[in-house]
Amino acid sequence: MAKDQLSQSLVKVYAAILQYLSKAKRYYDRNTAKRMGMAILQTAESNVKKYLDKISVEEANVDSCKHLMEAEVRLNLKDRLQRLQALLCQLENPINRSATQLTDLHDSFRKSERLELFQWLSTIPHITHHKTIGNDWMASSGQWLVRNKEFIIWRKSSVSSVLWSHGIPVSGKTKLVFSVIQHLHSESNSSLAPAPIAYFYCTRNTAEPQRADPDEIMRSILKQLSSSKPDLSGREPTAKEYRTRKKKLSSKNANLRN
């Protein structure tokens, strides 16, 4: 440990300083004649330099250990911050979802009113469309996509982003979307506080013009985000808008959706 090395280096430098002071005291405690006699054998400057050099070496070791300990502290602090950030990211989504679920508890709609709300939002049977797409789908299909590096990065991203899949007609894009939705549903079923999932299968079929209408697409997505199941409460912002529009109806012929 850098801390232990620094402690040992400090002890050594203090020992070198004390040794120098002890030698100096013993030298000056002698009388003048003895000091002159010693000077003939060894000059005072060379004797002093030997101890000062030792002190300098130990000081350099102290500085080296100090820098090493500072680097170790910074590394440990960075590691702790990264772990804390990861923990906060893990807690953020469940907390937000729990807060959303708490607002659901305050919803005063009865079951019939909830169904009326959802019908007001959208009548497009998105679940039926999803099941139809999956009629000839194999359970192992599309696994290469959900294991793809770019998909995993997009899935774990904490910011809003788009993963764009493009290709020629009848190349299997719809089946890949079905695979992704199934994967997200599987994740959701194993989570205590699952994130809402919304999807929409567009089509250019003239028999179903609503499936190419941007307004209807957004209504369907809003319906799905308002409540994950028909028997659960609609979220308050949507319910509040529905109540407001309902109160403004002036006649039976008025259109609640306008």
N, C-alpha and C positions, 0 to 999 in steps of 0.2 A: 504494500500500500504506500502511496506517495506521502501520506501523513506520517507514517512510521519512519520513512526515509528522511523526511524533513526534521523530525524530532532527533534522530540520530546525528544528522549533520549539525544541528544547533549545539548539541552536546559536545561534538568534536571541536567546533569553532570556539566555544567557550573554554574548553579544556586547553586549546592552543593559546588562547589569550591569557589564561591563568598561569600556564607554564611560562610564558614570556614574562609576565609580571613577577613571578616567583624568582626566576633567574636574575631579573633586573634588580630586585630587592637584595638578593644574596650578593650580587656584584657590588652594589653601592654600600652594603653594610661592612664590607672589608675596608681596611685602612688604605691610605694612599699608596704605601709601599707595595702592598700585595696587588693592588690594582695595576700598578706600573709593571710589576713582574709578570702578570698574566698578559698584559698588552704586548710584551715581547714575544710570547708564544702565539698569541692570536689577537688580532685587532678587534676593538670593540665593535666597529662597523660590521665586520663579517659575522661576528657572533649575533648581533642584533638582526642582521639580514636573514639569517637562517630561520629564526623564529617568526619574523614578519612574513617570510615566504610561506611558511607553514600555515599561518593565519589566513593569508590570501587564498591559498588552495582550499582551505575549509570554507571560507566565505563563498568561493565560487561554487562549491558543492551545495551550500545552503541555497544560493540563487537558483541553481539547477533544480533542486528538489521543490523549491517554491513554485517555479513555473510548471513543473510536472503536476503538483497538487492542484494548481489553479485550472489546468487543462482537465484534470480528472473531475473536479467539481463542476465545471461547465458541461462536461459530457454527461455526468449524472443528472444535472439539472435539465438538460435538453431531453434526456430519456424520460424523466418524470413528467415533463411538460407534454411530450408526445403521448404518453400513456393516459394522462389526464384528458387531453383533447380527444383521444379515441373513446374514452369512457363517456365524455360529454356528448359526443356524436351518437353513441349507442343509446344514451338516455333521452336525447332530444326528440326523436320520432315517437317513441312510446308515450312520452309526456304530452306531446301535442295531440296525439290520437286520443289519449285518455281525457284530455281537456275537452276535445270535441264530443266524446261519448258522454261526458257529464252534461253537456248542453242538451243532449238528446233526452235526458231524464226529465227535463223541464217542459218537454213538448206535451201540450194538452190535447192533441188530436186523438179522437177515438179512431178505431180501426176503419170505419166507413169513411171518415174524413181523410185519413191517410191515403186510402185507395183513390179517393177523389182527387187528392193533391197530385198523386203520381200520374193519374190519367190526364190531369191538366198539363203536367209537364211534357209527357210524351206517350203516344199510343203505339209507337214502333216496338215490335216484339224482339228486342235485341238478343234475348236469351234463346229464342227459337232459331234466329239466324245463326247463332253460335253453334247450336246443336246440329243444325243442318250441315254446316261447314265440316263438322267433325264426324259425319256419318261414315266416311271411308278413310278416316284418319287412323294411322297406326300409332300405338302408344310410344314407340321409340323414335317416331319421326321428329325432326327438328332439334334433336338433342345437341347436334353439333353447333347450333346457333347459341343456345343458352350456356354452352361451355366455352364459347368463343371469347377471347381476351377482351375485345372491344365491347361486347355485350356485358361482360362482368363489370368492366370499368363504368359503363353507363348505368348499370343497375345499382352500383354502390355509390354513385356520385351523390353528394349532398346538395348539389345545385340543380336547378331545372335545366334539362337538356333534351335534345331530340336524337333518337337513333333512327336514321333514315335507311329504309330498305327499298331498293329500286331494281326493276328488271322488266323484261319484255312481257307482254300479256301471256297468260297461261304458263308462267314459269314457276309457279308454286309459292308466290308471295303470300297469298291468303292462308295457305296451309301453315306457313311459317308463323304468321300472326296468331293463328289458332294455337300453335305449339307454345308460343310465348305466353298467351293468356292462360293456358292450362298450367304452365310453369308458375306463373304468378299466383294463381288460385291455390296451387299446392303449397307454396310458401305461406300464403295467407292462412290456410287451414291449420298450420303448425305454429302460428304466432298468437301470443296472448292479446296483442293490440295490433291487429292487421291494418295495413294502409288500405284505403279505398281503391278499387279497381274499376275502371270504366273503359269501354271499347265500343266501336261501331264499325259495321261492315258496309261500306259504300258500294253502290252498284249503279250502272247506267241503264238498267232495265226500265223501259217505259211503263211497264205494268206497276212499278213501285217508284214513282217519282220522288217520294219523300226521302228515299235513301240516297238521293243526290242533292237534297236541299240543305244548304248550310245551316239554316235556322233549325230544321228538324234534327240535324246531327248534334248541334249544341244542346238542344232540349233533351235529347236522349242521354247525352253525357252528364248533363246537370241532374237528371233524374237518378242516374246511377250513383253519382257522388252525394246526392241528398240522403240516400239510405241504401245500405247494402242489401236489405231484404224488405219486402213489402210489409211484413209484420213489425218492422222496427220504425221508430219515430223518424219523421223527416227533420232535417236539421233546421234550426231556427231561422237563418236568413231566408231560406226558400219558403218556409211556412209563413213568415211575416209578410213576404211579398204576395203570397197567395191570399192571405186574409185581407190585405189592403185592396187588392183588385176585386175581391168578392164583395166587399162593402161598397165599392163604387158602381156596382151594377145598377143601372137605372130601370132596366126592363128585362123581361125574359128573353128578348131577342138580342141582348147585348152579348158580345163575344168576350169571354173571360181571358182569352189568350192574347188579345190585342193590347 
